[in-house]
Amino acid sequence: MNDKAKNFYREVFKFHQWLSAECTALERELKQLNVVEDVADFDLVCAKVNDLLQDAAKQTRALGRYSTKITCLVWQRNALETNNFDPIRTDYVTASPDVVQMPKVPSHRQDPEAYATLCRSLGMPDEAIEDRTIQPHWPSLLEKVRKAMRQGLAPPAGLDPNVSFPEYSVRRLTRGKKEILDD
């Protein structure tokens, strides 16, 4: 395993352990506070810490998406060169990369007609589409589209299959494998 990646995980793991213990201790501390200014300052600190952690989570999600994309692209190139489309097997993971061409999902703001067509094809009544009282559950919709695309079926009406982008994913199986910090 790449040393920098392993060290990154080790440091985040240690930070997570420290943060969990610190949150428990701070919760006990908060229960002891009874001066309104102290409580307000404590609340400010918690809000600011949460902002920092959300920013860090956003950065790690972006890194993860990029890592998934690179894994898929390197696997795809290797698979085409060697004619071996098997999953990637390491001591730590069995990774199954997947690349699916996904049609662009219309936005109710940018393309209201295509959005309405899509919603109608999903069985939504016009009134609910217009006043937006019912909206598609996007993860479920994307999974439905992924499934159709993998099976070579047409996507739901309102989605233009000619306007698409690659979607990269990796299924990771770790059961029976080494833990990252086992060495």
BELWO-V317099 format. One record per residue. RES is the residue in one small letter. PSI is psi as a letter, one per 30 degrees, with the letter a starting at -180 (999 if undefined). D_FIRST is the distance of its C-alpha to the first C-alpha in Angstrom with 2 decimals. Layout:
res=RES psi=PSI d_first=D_FIRST
res=RES psi=PSI d_first=D_FIRST
This chain:
res=m psi=k d_first=0.00
res=n psi=k d_first=3.79
res=d psi=e d_first=6.18
res=k psi=e d_first=8.77
res=a psi=e d_first=7.52
res=k psi=e d_first=6.77
res=n psi=e d_first=10.09
res=f psi=e d_first=11.74
res=y psi=e d_first=11.38
res=r psi=e d_first=12.62
res=e psi=e d_first=15.49
res=v psi=e d_first=16.49
res=f psi=e d_first=16.52
res=k psi=e d_first=18.76
res=f psi=e d_first=20.83
res=h psi=e d_first=21.38
res=q psi=e d_first=22.61
res=w psi=e d_first=24.84
res=l psi=e d_first=26.13
res=s psi=e d_first=27.08
res=a psi=e d_first=28.98
res=e psi=e d_first=30.59
res=c psi=e d_first=31.78
res=t psi=e d_first=33.44
res=a psi=e d_first=35.13
res=l psi=e d_first=36.23
res=e psi=e d_first=37.68
res=r psi=e d_first=39.82
res=e psi=e d_first=40.81
res=l psi=e d_first=41.81
res=k psi=f d_first=44.10
res=q psi=f d_first=45.98
res=l psi=k d_first=46.69
res=n psi=g d_first=50.13
res=v psi=k d_first=50.92
res=v psi=e d_first=50.54
res=e psi=e d_first=49.26
res=d psi=e d_first=46.53
res=v psi=e d_first=45.46
res=a psi=e d_first=45.47
res=d psi=e d_first=43.37
res=f psi=e d_first=40.91
res=d psi=e d_first=40.76
res=l psi=e d_first=40.15
res=v psi=e d_first=37.21
res=c psi=e d_first=35.69
res=a psi=e d_first=36.24
res=k psi=e d_first=34.70
res=v psi=e d_first=31.61
res=n psi=e d_first=31.30
res=d psi=e d_first=31.61
res=l psi=e d_first=28.81
res=l psi=e d_first=26.50
res=q psi=e d_first=27.51
res=d psi=e d_first=26.76
res=a psi=e d_first=23.27
res=a psi=e d_first=22.77
res=k psi=e d_first=24.13
res=q psi=e d_first=21.68
res=t psi=e d_first=18.60
res=r psi=e d_first=20.20
res=a psi=e d_first=20.69
res=l psi=e d_first=17.09
res=g psi=e d_first=16.13
res=r psi=e d_first=18.86
res=y psi=e d_first=17.78
res=s psi=e d_first=14.16
res=t psi=e d_first=15.89
res=k psi=e d_first=18.28
res=i psi=e d_first=15.90
res=t psi=e d_first=13.97
res=c psi=e d_first=17.51
res=l psi=e d_first=18.81
res=v psi=e d_first=16.21
res=w psi=e d_first=16.52
res=q psi=e d_first=20.27
res=r psi=e d_first=20.61
res=n psi=e d_first=18.78
res=a psi=e d_first=20.87
res=l psi=e d_first=24.04
res=e psi=e d_first=23.44
res=t psi=f d_first=22.69
res=n psi=h d_first=24.71
res=n psi=j d_first=21.93
res=f psi=g d_first=21.64
res=d psi=l d_first=19.76
res=p psi=l d_first=16.99
res=i psi=k d_first=13.35
res=r psi=k d_first=12.19
res=t psi=a d_first=8.81
res=d psi=f d_first=8.70
res=y psi=f d_first=8.40
res=v psi=l d_first=10.68
res=t psi=j d_first=13.45
res=a psi=k d_first=13.91
res=s psi=j d_first=17.40
res=p psi=l d_first=18.02
res=d psi=k d_first=21.68
res=v psi=k d_first=23.84
res=v psi=k d_first=27.41
res=q psi=j d_first=30.20
res=m psi=k d_first=31.68
res=p psi=l d_first=35.19
res=k psi=k d_first=35.82
res=v psi=k d_first=37.20
res=p psi=k d_first=40.42
res=s psi=k d_first=41.04
res=h psi=f d_first=44.34
res=r psi=e d_first=44.84
res=q psi=e d_first=43.97
res=d psi=i d_first=45.28
res=p psi=e d_first=47.49
res=e psi=e d_first=49.09
res=a psi=e d_first=45.91
res=y psi=e d_first=44.64
res=a psi=e d_first=47.94
res=t psi=e d_first=47.77
res=l psi=e d_first=44.30
res=c psi=e d_first=45.50
res=r psi=e d_first=48.66
res=s psi=f d_first=46.68
res=l psi=f d_first=44.85
res=g psi=g d_first=48.29
res=m psi=k d_first=48.79
res=p psi=l d_first=52.41
res=d psi=e d_first=53.46
res=e psi=e d_first=54.56
res=a psi=e d_first=51.18
res=i psi=e d_first=49.50
res=e psi=e d_first=51.96
res=d psi=g d_first=51.79
res=r psi=h d_first=48.07
res=t psi=f d_first=48.74
res=i psi=k d_first=46.39
res=q psi=l d_first=43.14
res=p psi=k d_first=40.44
res=h psi=j d_first=37.43
res=w psi=e d_first=34.91
res=p psi=e d_first=31.84
res=s psi=e d_first=34.17
res=l psi=e d_first=35.78
res=l psi=e d_first=32.55
res=e psi=e d_first=31.50
res=k psi=e d_first=34.98
res=v psi=e d_first=34.65
res=r psi=e d_first=31.20
res=k psi=e d_first=32.70
res=a psi=e d_first=35.74
res=m psi=e d_first=33.79
res=r psi=e d_first=31.63
res=q psi=g d_first=34.91
res=g psi=g d_first=36.59
res=l psi=l d_first=39.09
res=a psi=k d_first=40.63
res=p psi=l d_first=39.31
res=p psi=l d_first=41.80
res=a psi=k d_first=44.74
res=g psi=f d_first=44.16
res=l psi=k d_first=40.79
res=d psi=j d_first=41.07
res=p psi=f d_first=38.73
res=n psi=f d_first=39.44
res=v psi=j d_first=37.79
res=s psi=l d_first=34.18
res=f psi=l d_first=30.64
res=p psi=k d_first=27.32
res=e psi=k d_first=25.53
res=y psi=k d_first=21.82
res=s psi=l d_first=20.27
res=v psi=k d_first=17.39
res=r psi=k d_first=18.16
res=r psi=k d_first=15.33
res=l psi=k d_first=16.05
res=t psi=f d_first=14.29
res=r psi=k d_first=17.26
res=g psi=g d_first=16.80
res=k psi=l d_first=13.01
res=k psi=k d_first=11.09
res=e psi=l d_first=11.20
res=i psi=e d_first=8.45
res=l psi=g d_first=10.52
res=d psi=f d_first=11.57
res=d psi=999 d_first=10.44
